[in-house]
Each structure stands twice: as C-alpha cells, then as structure tokens.
C-alpha cells in the first residue's frame, strides 16, 4: 500500500495546466506518483497536451485545436493566461512529456476526443507509449467509449479506463464490457458502498478533482484505495503527510510497480 496522490494536468493549481512547468513542479513533490494529462492531435498529426477543444482559454492562439499545424502551435504562449511568471511557456508534445516522466510517474493519458474528432489519435498515442516501453506505466482514459475500444483493438494488452461524471447503475458492467479496470470518476458520485464493490471487482478508482482538505479527507474515508486527483498536491501533502490529520492510504499499484 502506497501513500500518494495524482497531479491533475500537472501541478495546475500553481503552474499552467498541461505544460512542462506544471509537469516539473508535480515531479518535485515526492508524494505525486501519478499524473493526469489531456491529449489531442494537431492538424498534421502531432499528439500534444491540451484540455480544451479550442486554443482560446489556455494559449495566445484562437480557434479549434484540430485546425492548427504543430509548427503554429509550438510558437504559442501557453503560460501568460495563468501568470506573468509563466509567460512564454509552450505547449508540449506527447513524446516530450513521456520522456520527462518516464521512470518517475504513472500516467493517466486522457484521450480528449468525441465522435471520432481525431482519426488516428489512439494509434499515435499507443505508438508513443510503446516506443518508450511504458506500457506498464500508462492507462488510457476517455469519456468516449469508442476511443477506449480503439485502444483495445490496437493492442489488447493496453490498460484502459472510463472517465465519467455520474454513476449509472450498470457502471461496473460497462467497465467489464469495455475491458477496463480503471475508473476516473467525479468525487461527487462516490460512496463507500460503491467504492468497495468496484475495488472488489478489480477496479482502480481515481476521484477527480479535489483541491480542499475537507473533501479530500471525506473521500479518503470511503475506502483506502481511492486515489485522489488534485490540482493542489501541496494541499494533499499538508492534509495527509504533514501531520494535520492521520496519514491516509491511496491507490495500489497493481501493475508496473516502481
């Protein structure tokens, strides 16, 4: 049993999300063992990290992500929106991100797509992971079940997980049908009873996104194997490691233990 949390889009409470600044800051916290990032595809087929389907909120660019070439994307400012301190921070390719975290973090790669928005995205993501031999360190997640099925078709050995903002009655059956053993779920829909059933079924749970100590403690008390995903790993550390409350246990690396 390991004590740790997951950094949501990196240490995005302080640094601009899905950038190397956020990734590096997360890696500086020894209690961050997981990182979650979002991956989309440039017009010319380069997988890179960004959350929104448009460039408007988190970069100096405008318009749909899918319409921009990587050469254009690579020159955008992806940091000034967060703070002047991060002016000039750039967008990050999936390749560069994986190189940075290899051997240090377990990775939740969200396939950010809907209705086949990015033909070829899943193939390129799987290829990037396999090129580095990181199959045991990565789980591919998505709201889009079609994307998860594509990953399994490309390589049945790849680990997948469903992202969901709800808790339908047949959720565990859906996961079984998808061949997924990972659930990324909004913390608002977690209960002790459901968490116990999921863990007993071999499902690893990541609860998103929790940034306050009170909610972190409440969710952790539901089951010791719930992994907390947070924008603020420092708050997690203060809450569970630095003596404010008894030390909590999160997530069990059933695979790819380092």
Backbone bond lengths (Angstrom), bond angles and torsions (degrees), N, CA, C in turn:
res aa  C-N    CA-C-N  psi(-1)  N-CA   C-N-CA  omega(-1)  CA-C   N-CA-C  phi
1 X - - - 1.461 - - 1.528 108.70 -
2 X 1.319 117.50 130.21 1.458 122.34 -173.50 1.520 111.13 -120.96
3 X 1.307 115.83 137.65 1.460 120.90 177.42 1.530 109.84 -89.47
4 X 1.326 117.90 116.73 1.459 120.06 179.50 1.520 110.93 -168.88
5 X 1.321 115.12 169.54 1.463 121.11 175.08 1.524 108.95 -131.59
6 X 1.324 115.96 175.07 1.459 122.60 178.00 1.526 108.93 -113.55
7 X 1.318 116.23 135.47 1.464 121.43 179.42 1.529 109.00 -90.28
8 X 1.314 116.56 120.06 1.459 123.39 -176.50 1.527 110.76 -81.99
9 X 1.330 116.00 111.69 1.476 122.55 -175.72 1.528 110.71 59.10
10 X 1.339 115.46 31.48 1.450 121.35 -172.54 1.526 109.28 85.42
11 X 1.322 115.64 -165.03 1.475 119.75 177.13 1.527 106.66 -80.33
12 X 1.331 115.34 70.38 1.461 120.60 -168.68 1.519 113.88 -81.65
13 X 1.340 117.11 -6.05 1.459 118.44 173.73 1.509 111.82 -69.80
14 X 1.331 116.68 -22.27 1.465 121.60 -178.38 1.525 111.64 -116.54
15 X 1.319 117.15 -49.40 1.467 121.65 -177.48 1.530 110.23 -98.16
16 X 1.334 118.01 160.06 1.466 120.49 -179.44 1.531 111.27 -64.17
17 X 1.319 115.36 129.83 1.460 122.62 -174.54 1.523 113.15 -55.55
18 X 1.346 114.91 146.07 1.463 121.94 174.50 1.535 113.82 58.82
19 X 1.326 116.84 28.75 1.464 120.97 174.90 1.528 108.47 -118.13
20 X 1.342 116.43 165.74 1.451 119.43 178.16 1.520 111.69 -64.28
21 X 1.314 117.65 -28.99 1.461 119.89 176.92 1.526 110.25 -60.76
22 X 1.329 116.64 -43.84 1.465 120.98 179.56 1.524 110.95 -70.15
23 X 1.320 116.89 -36.93 1.466 121.29 179.42 1.527 110.07 -65.97
24 X 1.321 117.06 -48.37 1.466 120.87 -178.19 1.522 111.59 -64.57
25 X 1.327 116.51 -39.01 1.459 119.60 178.84 1.525 110.06 -64.89
26 X 1.322 117.28 -38.82 1.468 120.61 177.11 1.520 110.90 -63.13
27 X 1.320 116.91 -41.47 1.465 120.45 -177.92 1.521 112.75 -68.21
28 X 1.315 117.01 -19.76 1.456 120.24 177.97 1.526 112.02 -73.24
29 X 1.331 116.43 -19.28 1.461 121.09 178.43 1.526 108.57 -90.48
30 X 1.310 117.50 114.76 1.462 120.97 -174.67 1.522 113.09 -66.65
31 X 1.329 117.56 -15.57 1.462 120.85 -179.98 1.520 112.98 -90.68
32 X 1.309 116.89 -2.54 1.463 121.17 172.01 1.523 107.62 -87.43
33 X 1.318 116.61 111.18 1.469 121.98 178.73 1.529 111.38 -110.28
34 X 1.313 116.89 -14.73 1.468 123.27 179.07 1.521 108.89 -126.37
35 X 1.315 114.84 153.84 1.461 120.70 171.52 1.522 108.44 -139.67
36 X 1.320 115.86 139.95 1.467 122.05 177.47 1.516 108.32 -113.19
37 X 1.339 116.14 130.50 1.461 120.90 176.35 1.525 109.30 -138.29
38 X 1.340 115.79 162.23 1.463 122.65 -178.48 1.520 109.08 -109.02
39 X 1.330 116.64 137.60 1.460 120.57 -177.07 1.527 111.02 -124.27
40 X 1.336 115.25 128.80 1.464 122.19 173.45 1.532 108.22 -126.78
41 X 1.328 116.28 -175.32 1.456 121.39 -172.57 1.524 110.21 -127.49
42 X 1.330 115.83 133.34 1.459 119.71 175.05 1.529 109.94 -72.70
43 X 1.310 116.34 168.47 1.465 120.83 -178.89 1.524 111.82 -59.62
44 X 1.349 116.05 -31.13 1.459 119.92 -179.27 1.525 112.78 -99.24
45 X 1.345 116.39 19.81 1.455 120.12 168.17 1.511 117.73 86.36
46 X 1.333 118.25 23.29 1.463 120.96 178.40 1.540 109.09 -99.28
47 X 1.340 118.40 117.78 1.461 119.79 176.25 1.527 110.20 -74.75
48 X 1.328 116.08 132.88 1.460 119.99 -179.23 1.516 109.84 -149.20
49 X 1.331 116.06 170.32 1.459 121.89 -172.81 1.525 111.69 -91.15
50 X 1.319 116.05 122.63 1.468 122.36 171.60 1.517 107.27 -168.66
51 X 1.310 117.09 147.35 1.464 120.99 -177.29 1.516 113.35 -91.86
52 X 1.325 117.02 -56.18 1.467 120.52 -173.78 1.528 110.56 -72.48
53 X 1.332 115.13 156.89 1.463 119.87 176.19 1.528 111.92 -79.95
54 X 1.331 117.24 -7.92 1.462 121.24 173.60 1.524 108.71 -120.79
55 X 1.325 115.64 160.98 1.458 121.92 -178.50 1.523 112.63 -83.34
56 X 1.314 116.96 -11.01 1.463 122.38 -165.25 1.521 115.56 -58.01
57 X 1.324 118.26 -46.35 1.471 120.28 -170.53 1.519 112.93 -74.50
58 X 1.323 118.00 -43.14 1.460 120.00 -168.69 1.528 114.81 -112.03
59 X 1.323 117.36 8.86 1.476 119.19 177.25 1.525 109.57 -141.71
60 X 1.321 114.91 174.24 1.467 120.70 175.78 1.523 111.60 -83.37
61 X 1.319 116.74 0.38 1.458 121.10 179.53 1.512 112.84 -89.61
62 X 1.321 115.26 176.17 1.459 121.52 178.48 1.526 108.96 -139.83
63 X 1.316 115.50 151.08 1.451 119.95 175.54 1.511 114.05 100.04
64 X 1.331 116.29 177.18 1.461 121.62 -178.05 1.529 112.06 -65.44
65 X 1.323 115.31 141.04 1.457 121.35 177.01 1.522 110.68 -57.93
66 X 1.326 116.72 -42.97 1.469 121.30 -171.85 1.524 113.51 -67.97
67 X 1.325 117.75 -13.55 1.469 120.74 -178.21 1.521 113.28 -94.26
68 X 1.323 117.82 -0.56 1.466 120.94 -174.46 1.526 111.44 -106.74
69 X 1.337 116.12 137.13 1.458 122.15 174.94 1.523 109.92 -76.84
70 X 1.344 116.34 152.62 1.458 118.71 -177.45 1.532 111.68 -62.12
71 X 1.314 118.72 -35.29 1.458 120.32 179.08 1.525 110.91 -57.61
72 X 1.323 115.56 -39.43 1.470 120.30 177.04 1.516 110.56 -70.97
73 X 1.318 116.43 -45.43 1.461 121.30 -177.88 1.520 112.01 -61.54
74 X 1.325 116.35 -37.52 1.464 120.89 -175.79 1.516 113.12 -67.14
75 X 1.315 117.12 -16.15 1.468 120.52 -179.23 1.531 113.16 -97.28
76 X 1.305 117.17 -5.01 1.465 120.43 -177.78 1.524 111.90 -73.20
77 X 1.311 115.48 150.78 1.463 122.73 173.57 1.526 107.39 -85.36
78 X 1.338 116.58 115.86 1.463 121.06 -179.00 1.524 111.74 -110.83
79 X 1.333 116.53 18.42 1.453 118.98 -177.12 1.508 116.72 -125.62
80 X 1.338 117.88 -28.35 1.470 120.66 -173.99 1.515 113.05 -61.55
81 X 1.334 117.61 -31.20 1.470 120.39 -179.76 1.523 111.30 -60.61
82 X 1.334 116.60 -27.79 1.459 120.89 -178.11 1.517 111.78 -85.30
83 X 1.326 115.19 -46.33 1.462 120.73 -177.86 1.523 109.50 -170.18
84 X 1.343 117.90 146.46 1.466 120.17 175.93 1.526 112.04 -57.03
85 X 1.319 116.56 -26.13 1.462 121.41 179.44 1.529 111.54 -59.72
86 X 1.349 116.04 -27.81 1.465 120.17 -176.26 1.527 112.89 -106.98
87 X 1.310 116.51 18.88 1.460 119.90 177.61 1.527 109.87 -58.18
88 X 1.317 115.30 133.98 1.452 119.82 179.16 1.511 114.55 90.11
89 X 1.320 118.08 -3.59 1.470 120.49 175.36 1.528 108.56 -62.12
90 X 1.318 116.63 137.98 1.462 120.81 -174.38 1.520 112.79 -105.44
91 X 1.321 114.89 161.84 1.454 120.98 170.96 1.532 108.69 -67.79
92 X 1.326 115.91 157.71 1.463 121.19 -171.45 1.522 110.65 -123.54
93 X 1.324 116.74 132.28 1.461 119.28 174.44 1.525 109.48 -72.76
94 X 1.317 115.56 156.16 1.463 120.13 176.40 1.523 110.16 -60.83
95 X 1.318 117.53 -39.09 1.465 120.79 178.94 1.526 111.44 -57.83
96 X 1.326 116.38 -48.55 1.470 119.30 -178.16 1.528 111.16 -65.49
97 X 1.311 116.15 -39.59 1.462 120.08 178.32 1.521 111.07 -60.34
98 X 1.325 117.13 -48.83 1.465 120.65 -178.34 1.525 111.37 -62.84
99 X 1.316 116.69 -38.37 1.461 120.31 176.86 1.526 111.03 -59.99
100 X 1.330 116.09 -37.65 1.462 120.72 -176.47 1.525 112.41 -71.60
101 X 1.318 117.47 -37.99 1.471 120.06 -173.23 1.523 113.51 -97.08
102 X 1.328 117.52 -9.69 1.466 120.45 -177.06 1.524 111.23 -56.68
103 X 1.327 115.55 129.52 1.447 121.23 -179.98 1.512 114.36 82.82
104 X 1.323 118.02 -4.05 1.475 121.34 -178.87 1.523 112.22 -118.32
105 X 1.338 117.91 -43.72 1.454 120.80 -174.23 1.520 112.79 -125.70
106 X 1.324 116.01 149.27 1.447 122.72 164.78 1.536 106.27 -82.39
107 X 1.328 116.65 147.45 1.465 119.72 -168.49 1.525 112.37 -126.34
108 X 1.313 114.99 130.03 1.464 122.86 170.33 1.524 106.44 -102.77
109 X 1.339 115.76 103.78 1.463 121.12 179.14 1.516 109.36 -93.95
110 X 1.331 116.64 107.42 1.463 118.73 176.53 1.525 109.81 -80.73
111 X 1.316 115.74 123.50 1.463 121.70 173.72 1.524 105.99 -80.57
112 X 1.312 115.82 101.25 1.464 120.93 -174.02 1.529 108.99 -86.69
113 X 1.320 115.00 92.24 1.455 119.66 -177.24 1.520 109.72 -153.82
114 X 1.302 115.19 169.82 1.464 122.08 174.41 1.526 107.59 -160.05
115 X 1.334 115.17 137.51 1.474 120.79 175.87 1.526 112.98 51.26
116 X 1.334 116.77 44.29 1.457 122.19 177.39 1.534 111.93 57.36
117 X 1.335 115.12 41.67 1.473 120.87 179.90 1.524 111.79 -61.52
118 X 1.334 116.48 -33.53 1.460 121.24 -174.69 1.532 110.74 -125.76
119 X 1.318 118.53 81.44 1.468 120.05 177.03 1.532 110.77 -56.22
120 X 1.316 116.49 128.24 1.455 120.67 179.16 1.513 114.96 93.40
121 X 1.322 118.77 -7.19 1.465 121.27 -178.27 1.524 111.51 -60.08
122 X 1.329 116.48 -48.17 1.460 119.93 -177.32 1.526 111.31 -61.32
123 X 1.341 116.84 -42.92 1.467 120.20 179.40 1.521 111.50 -60.55
124 X 1.323 116.65 -43.10 1.464 119.89 -178.34 1.526 111.53 -69.14
125 X 1.319 117.12 -36.70 1.465 120.23 178.40 1.528 111.04 -66.70
126 X 1.321 116.68 -44.96 1.459 120.45 179.06 1.523 109.64 -62.39
127 X 1.327 117.50 -42.84 1.469 121.30 -179.49 1.529 110.98 -61.34
128 X 1.327 117.08 -40.85 1.465 120.44 -179.74 1.521 111.39 -63.88
129 X 1.327 116.20 -40.00 1.465 121.06 179.20 1.527 110.44 -67.92
130 X 1.326 116.97 -45.28 1.463 120.65 -177.08 1.525 111.48 -68.68
131 X 1.312 116.96 -31.89 1.469 120.73 179.23 1.517 111.27 -59.13
132 X 1.329 116.39 -30.68 1.463 121.31 -178.49 1.520 112.59 -101.98
133 X 1.322 116.99 4.94 1.461 119.65 179.89 1.517 112.82 63.97
134 X 1.352 116.58 32.81 1.466 120.57 -175.52 1.532 112.97 -100.34
135 X 1.328 116.44 21.46 1.459 119.38 -176.86 1.531 112.67 -55.77
136 X 1.319 117.32 -34.85 1.460 120.81 -177.38 1.530 112.85 -85.23
137 X 1.318 116.38 -3.01 1.466 120.47 -177.59 1.524 113.55 -109.08
138 X 1.319 116.88 -1.09 1.464 120.87 -171.58 1.523 111.60 -127.90
139 X 1.336 115.53 140.11 1.457 121.80 167.08 1.526 107.13 -121.01
140 X 1.337 115.59 131.95 1.461 121.61 177.21 1.523 108.10 -91.43
141 X 1.333 117.05 122.84 1.453 120.18 -178.96 1.523 110.69 -123.53
142 X 1.335 115.65 158.64 1.460 119.58 178.06 1.519 109.93 -168.98
143 X 1.333 115.39 153.52 1.464 120.90 166.77 1.529 109.56 -72.90
144 X 1.335 115.24 -25.53 1.461 122.61 -174.16 1.532 109.92 -87.51
145 X 1.323 116.86 108.28 1.465 119.71 -178.12 1.526 111.85 -65.89
146 X 1.325 117.13 -28.46 1.454 120.28 176.94 1.516 111.66 -61.04
147 X 1.333 116.50 -38.77 1.460 120.60 178.49 1.520 111.02 -65.42
148 X 1.325 116.74 -39.40 1.466 120.26 179.20 1.523 110.64 -65.86
149 X 1.310 116.85 -39.53 1.465 120.11 178.39 1.530 110.71 -66.32
150 X 1.326 116.80 -34.77 1.462 119.81 177.66 1.524 110.79 -63.79
151 X 1.329 116.53 -43.12 1.463 119.97 178.89 1.519 110.04 -58.70
152 X 1.325 116.88 -45.64 1.465 120.60 -179.85 1.526 111.39 -64.72
153 X 1.317 116.60 -33.03 1.462 119.91 178.25 1.525 110.62 -70.31
154 X 1.325 116.44 -38.83 1.461 121.21 178.84 1.521 110.37 -65.73
155 X 1.336 115.45 -45.80 1.464 120.84 -179.98 1.533 108.26 -152.24
156 X 1.329 117.75 102.62 1.473 121.45 -178.22 1.524 113.34 -58.41
157 X 1.329 116.90 -19.38 1.455 119.58 -179.32 1.513 114.56 -81.29
158 X 1.328 116.90 -11.03 1.463 119.78 -179.80 1.526 110.65 -71.73
159 X 1.297 115.84 140.34 1.457 121.13 -179.96 1.528 109.93 -83.49
160 X 1.328 116.86 136.22 1.466 121.40 -179.74 1.518 110.59 -130.33
161 X 1.332 114.65 159.75 1.455 120.45 178.99 1.513 111.22 -150.95
162 X 1.306 116.00 145.00 1.463 122.25 179.38 1.520 110.35 -88.57
163 X 1.328 116.52 137.07 1.465 122.26 170.53 1.517 106.72 -101.78
164 X 1.337 116.02 134.02 1.457 118.41 -176.54 1.525 110.90 -149.56
165 X 1.318 114.91 143.10 1.463 122.10 176.94 1.525 106.43 -112.64
166 X 1.315 115.54 69.76 1.463 121.84 -175.71 1.514 109.11 163.91
167 X 1.337 116.09 -177.26 1.461 119.40 177.66 1.525 109.76 -149.87
168 X 1.346 117.36 76.19 1.456 120.06 178.04 1.522 111.01 -62.03
169 X 1.317 116.13 154.25 1.459 121.19 -175.57 1.519 112.59 -59.78
170 X 1.322 117.15 -29.91 1.463 120.67 -176.93 1.522 112.57 -100.78
171 X 1.323 117.47 25.90 1.461 120.51 -174.22 1.520 112.85 -58.95
172 X 1.313 117.75 -45.05 1.461 119.96 -179.25 1.523 111.30 -65.15
173 X 1.320 116.37 -34.53 1.467 120.22 177.05 1.531 110.38 -67.52
174 X 1.328 116.21 -37.80 1.465 119.85 177.62 1.532 110.82 -62.19
175 X 1.318 116.23 -42.73 1.458 120.28 179.04 1.526 110.96 -62.39
176 X 1.316 115.75 -42.42 1.464 119.77 178.78 1.519 110.77 -62.34
177 X 1.332 116.69 -41.52 1.461 121.16 179.80 1.522 111.38 -63.99
178 X 1.331 116.77 -33.63 1.459 121.71 -179.94 1.532 112.06 -80.45
179 X 1.323 116.29 -11.60 1.458 119.31 -174.75 1.512 111.98 72.37
180 X 1.345 116.74 26.55 1.462 122.82 -176.33 1.518 111.17 -103.35
181 X 1.332 116.04 141.22 1.469 120.07 177.36 1.526 111.50 -122.32
182 X 1.333 115.77 23.69 1.465 121.64 -178.59 1.521 107.60 -136.43
183 X 1.332 115.87 136.13 1.463 121.10 -179.93 1.520 109.11 -128.99
184 X 1.340 116.06 119.12 1.453 122.57 175.06 1.530 106.49 -103.76
185 X 1.326 117.16 106.55 1.460 121.64 -168.45 1.526 111.05 -128.98
186 X 1.332 116.01 142.65 1.459 119.86 174.00 1.527 109.12 -59.06
187 X 1.327 115.69 131.25 1.469 120.01 -176.38 1.524 112.66 -57.97
188 X 1.324 116.99 -23.45 1.462 120.66 -177.47 1.527 112.65 -63.16
189 X 1.316 117.32 -19.40 1.458 120.71 -175.82 1.523 113.04 -105.10
190 X 1.322 116.88 7.77 1.451 119.48 179.65 1.520 111.94 -88.51
191 X 1.329 115.30 141.51 1.458 123.11 171.16 1.522 107.79 -133.84
192 X 1.306 116.57 160.96 1.466 120.67 177.98 1.515 111.02 -60.11
193 X 1.338 115.81 -42.76 1.462 120.16 -177.44 1.526 110.70 -63.89
194 X 1.327 117.23 -45.40 1.456 119.30 -179.60 1.523 111.15 -66.64
195 X 1.323 117.02 -42.96 1.463 120.36 -179.84 1.522 110.75 -59.22
196 X 1.318 117.40 -41.72 1.464 120.83 179.33 1.524 111.28 -63.65
197 X 1.334 116.41 -44.03 1.467 119.75 179.52 1.525 111.04 -63.67
198 X 1.331 116.22 -41.06 1.459 119.96 -179.15 1.526 111.36 -64.59
199 X 1.324 116.34 -48.11 1.469 120.14 -179.56 1.528 110.40 -62.33
200 X 1.320 117.21 -40.76 1.467 120.89 177.99 1.526 111.58 -63.05
201 X 1.328 116.06 -25.93 1.462 121.29 178.71 1.527 112.20 -87.26
202 X 1.329 116.94 3.07 1.458 120.66 178.92 1.509 114.37 86.28
203 X 1.331 117.15 19.00 1.462 121.80 -179.13 1.523 110.26 -96.32
204 X 1.320 116.45 130.59 1.458 120.99 172.80 1.522 108.37 -92.09
205 X 1.337 116.67 134.20 1.460 121.75 -173.26 1.521 110.93 -111.17
206 X 1.328 114.54 129.00 1.465 121.56 169.79 1.521 107.47 -114.42
207 X 1.325 117.18 121.09 1.463 122.45 -179.40 1.521 109.40 -98.49
208 X 1.343 116.04 124.85 1.462 120.11 -179.25 1.521 110.65 -123.01
209 X 1.325 116.25 161.16 1.447 129.06 -26.90 1.521 105.15 -110.58
210 X 1.330 117.77 124.43 1.463 122.49 -168.40 1.521 109.86 -118.09
211 X 1.324 115.82 120.25 1.457 120.25 -175.74 1.527 114.51 -118.39
212 X 1.323 118.00 -3.67 1.464 119.57 -179.86 1.527 110.42 -114.77
213 X 1.325 115.01 146.24 1.463 121.43 -174.30 1.522 112.68 -61.70
214 X 1.321 117.79 -39.83 1.458 120.87 -177.03 1.522 111.03 -60.46
215 X 1.334 116.62 -46.28 1.461 119.65 -179.84 1.521 111.12 -70.36
216 X 1.323 117.41 -38.35 1.459 120.12 176.44 1.531 110.82 -55.72
217 X 1.330 116.34 -46.04 1.461 120.01 -179.17 1.524 111.41 -65.69
218 X 1.315 115.87 -41.67 1.472 119.16 -179.06 1.521 111.60 -62.72
219 X 1.312 116.83 -44.72 1.467 120.09 -179.48 1.523 110.87 -68.91
220 X 1.319 117.15 -38.99 1.463 119.86 -178.77 1.522 111.80 -63.75
221 X 1.324 116.34 -30.19 1.468 120.03 -179.68 1.519 113.14 -72.60
222 X 1.337 117.20 -14.03 1.464 119.85 179.36 1.522 111.98 -70.57
223 X 1.342 116.00 -39.27 1.466 120.56 179.76 1.523 108.29 -165.79
224 X 1.333 118.67 137.55 1.469 120.99 -176.20 1.516 114.56 -68.98
225 X 1.333 118.16 -12.91 1.462 119.21 -177.93 1.528 113.26 -102.62
226 X 1.325 117.93 10.90 1.461 120.24 173.04 1.530 108.54 -76.66
227 X 1.313 116.01 125.92 1.458 121.23 177.33 1.526 109.68 -90.88
228 X 1.317 116.21 129.29 1.457 121.68 179.57 1.526 109.44 -89.19
229 X 1.327 116.32 125.22 1.462 122.43 175.27 1.525 107.54 -104.62
230 X 1.316 116.70 125.26 1.457 120.14 -170.91 1.529 112.10 -142.38
231 X 1.318 114.90 150.31 1.463 121.49 170.16 1.522 111.33 -77.95
232 X 1.360 115.65 -14.90 1.459 121.52 -173.19 1.531 111.77 -126.32
233 X 1.335 117.27 77.58 1.460 119.57 175.78 1.528 112.93 -58.55
234 X 1.319 116.98 -25.50 1.462 119.59 177.96 1.518 111.49 -66.61
235 X 1.337 117.27 -37.40 1.463 120.80 176.79 1.525 109.86 -66.91
236 X 1.331 116.49 -41.76 1.474 119.88 176.71 1.523 110.48 -58.51
237 X 1.332 116.27 -45.53 1.458 120.30 -178.81 1.529 111.29 -63.98
238 X 1.321 116.82 -44.18 1.461 119.95 178.53 1.525 111.67 -62.36
239 X 1.323 115.85 -35.38 1.457 120.90 -176.50 1.521 112.81 -73.79
240 X 1.317 117.13 -42.63 1.460 120.15 -170.72 1.528 115.40 -111.94
241 X 1.310 117.87 -18.31 1.459 119.74 -174.74 1.522 112.83 -110.68
242 X 1.314 116.65 -36.42 1.460 119.91 -171.79 1.517 114.17 -91.04
243 X 1.318 117.05 21.51 1.454 120.72 168.38 1.500 117.60 91.16
244 X 1.338 118.77 4.10 1.464 118.77 -179.39 1.524 111.89 -74.66
245 X 1.337 116.18 -34.30 1.463 121.37 175.25 1.524 106.76 -140.78
246 X 1.343 118.44 164.05 1.460 119.69 177.90 1.516 111.34 -56.40
247 X 1.324 115.88 145.00 1.451 122.59 -179.12 1.521 111.22 -57.86
248 X 1.329 116.58 132.87 1.460 121.03 -179.74 1.516 109.94 -106.09
249 X 1.320 115.93 160.93 1.459 121.55 -179.68 1.523 108.54 -113.08
250 X 1.323 114.96 135.28 1.456 119.22 -178.87 1.507 111.17 -133.24
251 X 1.317 115.15 136.75 1.444 123.35 170.02 1.513 115.78 51.47
252 X 1.295 116.93 142.74 1.455 122.38 177.29 1.517 108.45 -122.21
253 X 1.331 115.93 122.39 1.454 119.80 -179.91 1.531 108.66 -75.10
254 X 1.311 116.61 90.54 1.459 121.25 -179.18 1.514 110.61 -75.61
255 X 1.327 116.19 -9.19 1.461 120.47 -174.40 1.516 107.24 -146.24
256 X 1.295 116.02 150.87 1.468 121.10 174.26 1.501 113.98 57.73
257 X 1.346 119.71 35.64 1.457 120.63 -179.00 1.518 110.11 -63.14
258 X 1.332 114.46 135.98 1.477 119.80 179.33 1.516 109.17 -99.17
